[in-house]
């Protein structure tokens, strides 16, 4: 497995600080947080960013989070997506992580999924035109896409675009009660990246992103990650921890702890 850190783990810090801290800690890859990227590009070019990433030795693994948002004020989200599709190849990144919208009360689940699928198909076509892939992120307890089974169904409903896969997040899969059998059923060629994190003990329906912890510091078993390793998954393990308590620490300390805990996790598998 390859090491990566997500910009949410160092949320208060700038993209330049994320890059320096991730490289200094020893990470191989960085998932770039969209808002940080947009802020950076207000005063820099994509060439500047590509050179900065190359000089740091970091691979831009993904840009995240983008949104499949057909049920609310969709145009801002669609514009962000159009921008990201253009920016990604210019900085050497070929993957955008997209999150689903929630089911409106006025629609049945199947109706809402069908609308999502059409939106995803349109997004996939635009991405393919620019050599970019999409990865759908299931969300813990989500009304439409809580786990990999539903994400794969959504992709099938969208016409099974070759450039669309799914993302695994240990916290979200834990909250949704994703089974070992579901993990085993994920085609490895459709699994783009794995977000690794842990969390505090508590009722599943009460756990929030703020309860996340560094890998190995909570109650989420590593069993499903071992299943992936045994099946031959050799992609990125990306630390994504939304914890305000961590965000108060210096960015170098956050990145260093994330790298240390990830290394401990990988060694245990």
N, C-alpha and C positions, 0 to 999 in steps of 0.2 A: 504493500500500500504506500501511497505517496502522501506527504504531509501538506496540509493547507489550513489557512485560517480565514474566517469570514469577517468582513468589515463590521458586522454587528457586534462582534466580541469586543471591539475597541471603538464603540459607537461615538463617543464624544470627540474623537480625534480625527484629524484631516486625512485625506488619502495619502499625502506625502508622508505623514507620520505613520500611517498603517504600513506603507511599503518599507520604510526604514526599520520599523520594529519587527515586522515579519521576517525580513531578510536577516536582521541581527540575531533573531531567535533561532534561525536555521530552517525555517519553513521553505518548502519547495514551491508552493503555490499560494495565491491570494484570490479570494472571491471579493470582487470590488462592489461596494455598496453604492447603489445608484445615486443617492442624494450627494454622497461625497464626490462621486465622479462629476456630476453636474456642476457642483461648486468649483471643483478643480478646473474645469474647462471654461469657466468664466474668465480666467486669466492665463490659461495655458492652451496649447494645441494638443491634438491627439498624437502628433509626432513627439512632443515633449514627454508625454506620458509613456509612449512606447519605449523611448530611449531610457527613461527612468526605470521602467520595469526590467529592461534588458540589462542595464548596468547593475541592478540589484540582484540579478539572477533569479527573479521570481517569474513564474508562469501565471498570467492572468487567466485563472481557471473558469470563472464565470462573472457575469454582471447580474446583480440581484438587488432587490426583488422587483420584477416586473409583474404586471397583473392582467389576468383575463377577467375583465370587469364589464360584462354586458348589461348589468342590472342597475347601474347607478350612473353618475355623470362620467360617461365612458371616454369622452374625447380627450381629457388630459392624460388618462392612462394610455390611450392609443397613441397619442403624440409622444409620450415617453418611450413607448415601445418602438415607434418608427425611428426616433433618435438613436435608441440603443442599437438597433439593427444596423444603422449606418456606422456608429462609433466602434462597435465590437471588432470588426475585421481590421479597422485602422490601428488598433492597439494590440493586435495579435491574439484576440480572444474570439472563440467560436461558439460560446455557450451562454444562453440567457436563461435564468431561472424564473419561471412564471407561476403565480399563485392564483387559485380559483376564487371566484366570487361566491357569496352565499345564496342559498335558495330563497327567492322571494315567496311570501305567503300566498301570493295569487297564482303561483305556478305549481304544478306537480313536480316531483323529483325528475321524472323522465322528461318533462317539458323543459325544465331548467337545464338538464344535462344536454339536451339537444341544442339549445341555444348556445351553451358553452362550447359544444363541439364545433358548431359553425364558426364561432369566433376563433377558436383554436386553429381550425383549418385555414382561415384567412391569415392568421399570424404566421403559421408554418410556411405558407407560400411566400410571404414577404421575406421571412428569414432565409428560406432556401435560395431566393434570388440573390442574397448577399453572402451565401456560404456560411450561414449561422445555424446552429442547432438550438432547440428549445428543450428544457427539462421541466416537467410538471411537478410541483411540490405538493403532496398531500398534507393537509393541516389537521392536527389533532382535534378530534371531535367535530370535524367539519360536516356540514349538512349534505354536501354533495361528494366531496373527494377527501374522505378521512384516511385512506390508505392506498396501497399499491394496486389492489384489485380494482378499485374504482378509477384510479388514474389510468390504468391500462385500458379499461373499458371506455373512458373518455377519449383516449387516443384512437381506439378502434372506431368509435362513432365519428371522429373527425376525418376518417378515411385512412387511418394508419400511416400518416406521413413518415417517411424514412428519417427525417431530421428531428423527430420528437421522441424523447424518452422520459424517464421519471427520476425523481430524486428521493433518496431515503434520508429521513431525519429521525434519529433515535428517540428524541423527545416526542415528536409528533406521533410516531408509530407506537410508542409506549402509551400515550394518552388515548389513542384509538384502539388499543388492544389488538394490534396486528399480530397474527399468529406466525409461528415458525413455518407452517405450510405455505402461507402467503409469501413469505420471504423466499422460500425455496422455488416458488412459482414465477418469480420475477426473472425474465430473460436477462442474462448478464449483458447482452448487447443493447438492452434498453435501460440499464442502470447507469446513469451518467456520473453521479457523485453521491457521497454519503456524508451527511452532517452528523458529527458525533458530539454528544453532550450528555450530561447526566442531570438528575433533578432531585429535589428534596422529596421526602415521603409525604403523602397526602392523598386525599380523594381525587381521583382522576379528573372529575368534572370541576374541580377547584384549582387545579394546577394551571399556572400561567407561565408565560415566557420568563417572568421575573424569578421563578423558582428554579430556573436552570442552574446547573453547576458545571464546573470543569469535568471532563471525562474521568471516571473512576472515583468521583467524590460523592456519589449519591446512590440511588437504589435501582437504577436501570441495569438489568443484567446484560452482559456482553455477549450472551449466547447467540443472538441473531447476527452479530458481526462475525463471530466464529464460523457461522454457517456460510456467510459470504466468502470468507477466506478459504474455507474448505472447498467451495465451488470454483475458486480460481479468480475471484475479484481482486484486481490489482490496481484499481483506480485511486482517486483522491479520497482521503478521510479529512474532512474540513471541520474545524472546531467553530461552532456557532453558539455563543452563549449570550443571551440578553439579560445580563444581571447588573442592575444599577450599582450594587455594592462593588463589583469588579471595576466598573467604569470610573470609579473615584480614584483608582490606582494609576500610577504612571504607565504610559502605553508600553514601554519596554518591559515592565513587570507583568502586565497582562499577557503580552505575547510570549514572554519567557515561560510563564506558568502554563499557558495553553500548550506550548510545545512539549514541556516536560510531562504534562498529564497525558497528552496524546501518545507520546513515546511509551509511557507506562501501559496505556491501554493496548497498543499494538503488540507489545512484548507479552501481554497476558493471553493473547488469542491463540 
